[in-house]
Amino acid sequence: MKQMELEVLSENIANSETPGFKARSISFRDYLINEDPEDSRTMTYIESTGLRLTPGPFMKTENKLHIAIEGKGLLSLEGGLYTRRGDLTRTQDGYLVTASGRRVIGEKGAIKLPEGEIEIKEDGGIYVDGNMVDKLRIMEFDDPGILRRAGEGVYEAKSPGKASRSRVLQGYLEESNIDIVREMVKLISTLREFETFQKAIQTLDEAAGKVNNEMARI
């Protein structure tokens, strides 16, 4: 379990500068091994893992294809996927895509932009040279627990979301919501606990080996 916690913390720290990245958290719960009131031994298990969807700070970039979402909304992508990462680009054939190349979905389907001056309104409406092309399909989920990572800042959902009224800011990027100092402190503490458990297991293995050797001599 401590190894899994180390993996979660390491992933968070590694993505502290990834736009729109949301920290993953893990929680544990102890329970009594049996109902004997004189036996206080406990076992620990992983209670839950999930995303911390608190917003990250906004950074102004002035790039017309960079957007930040103010609120709980997520951008809809092809394949029924979602993201908060707003460093978008335009392909040679005009499609609006994420940094990993996934097409962004609007109300009319995959968004394709003609050449021209691009303006993205706060409601998600996309205009080129003053003409509306499409509108970003922004969704939100009451229970963030249904979202699961699909890599590269992308999420898949176990059930459909609902249309969001989140505000879209053009020329901004949302940074990760990682508190790097907090995560580093937790990583160091967890690493020490992990090393302590390793030493305890090694000691028990050595003791068991000695017992087996002594039993073999009898």
Secondary structure as the mmCIF struct_conf table of DSSP 4:
data_model
#
loop_
_struct_conf.conf_type_id
_struct_conf.id
_struct_conf.beg_label_comp_id
_struct_conf.beg_label_asym_id
_struct_conf.beg_label_seq_id
_struct_conf.end_label_comp_id
_struct_conf.end_label_asym_id
_struct_conf.end_label_seq_id
HELX_RH_AL_P HELX_RH_AL_P1 LYS A 2 ALA A 14
TURN_TY1_P TURN_TY1_P1 ASN A 15 GLU A 17
BEND BEND1 THR A 18 THR A 18
TURN_TY1_P TURN_TY1_P2 PRO A 19 GLY A 20
STRN STRN1 ARG A 24 LEU A 32
BEND BEND2 ILE A 33 GLU A 35
TURN_TY1_P TURN_TY1_P3 PRO A 37 GLU A 38
STRN STRN2 THR A 42 LEU A 51
HELX_LH_PP_P HELX_LH_PP_P1 THR A 54 PRO A 57
STRN STRN3 PHE A 58 LYS A 60
TURN_TY1_P TURN_TY1_P4 LYS A 64 LEU A 65
STRN STRN4 HIS A 66 HIS A 66
STRN STRN5 ILE A 67 GLU A 70
BEND BEND3 GLY A 71 LYS A 72
STRN STRN6 LEU A 74 LEU A 77
TURN_TY1_P TURN_TY1_P5 GLU A 78 GLY A 80
STRN STRN7 LEU A 81 THR A 83
STRN STRN8 ASP A 87 ASP A 87
STRN STRN9 THR A 89 ARG A 90
TURN_TY1_P TURN_TY1_P6 GLN A 92 ASP A 93
BEND BEND4 GLY A 94 GLY A 94
STRN STRN10 TYR A 95 TYR A 95
STRN STRN11 LEU A 96 VAL A 97
TURN_TY1_P TURN_TY1_P7 ALA A 99 SER A 100
BEND BEND5 GLY A 101 GLY A 101
HELX_LH_PP_P HELX_LH_PP_P2 ARG A 102 ARG A 102
STRN STRN12 ARG A 103 VAL A 104
STRN STRN13 ILE A 105 GLY A 106
TURN_TY1_P TURN_TY1_P8 GLU A 107 LYS A 108
STRN STRN14 GLY A 109 ALA A 110
STRN STRN15 LYS A 112 LYS A 112
BEND BEND6 GLU A 115 GLY A 116
STRN STRN16 ILE A 118 ILE A 120
TURN_TY1_P TURN_TY1_P9 GLU A 122 ASP A 123
BEND BEND7 GLY A 124 GLY A 124
STRN STRN17 GLY A 125 VAL A 128
TURN_TY1_P TURN_TY1_P10 ASP A 129 GLY A 130
STRN STRN18 ASN A 131 LYS A 135
STRN STRN19 LEU A 136 LEU A 136
STRN STRN20 ILE A 138 GLU A 140
BEND BEND8 ASP A 142 ASP A 142
HELX_RH_3T_P HELX_RH_3T_P1 PRO A 144 ILE A 146
STRN STRN21 LEU A 147 ARG A 149
BEND BEND9 GLY A 151 GLY A 151
TURN_TY1_P TURN_TY1_P11 GLU A 152 GLY A 153
STRN STRN22 VAL A 154 ALA A 157
BEND BEND10 LYS A 158 SER A 159
STRN STRN23 LYS A 162 ALA A 163
HELX_LH_PP_P HELX_LH_PP_P3 SER A 166 SER A 166
STRN STRN24 ARG A 167 GLN A 170
TURN_TY1_P TURN_TY1_P12 GLY A 171 GLY A 171
STRN STRN25 TYR A 172 GLU A 174
HELX_LH_PP_P HELX_LH_PP_P4 GLU A 175 SER A 176
HELX_RH_AL_P HELX_RH_AL_P2 ILE A 180 ARG A 217
#
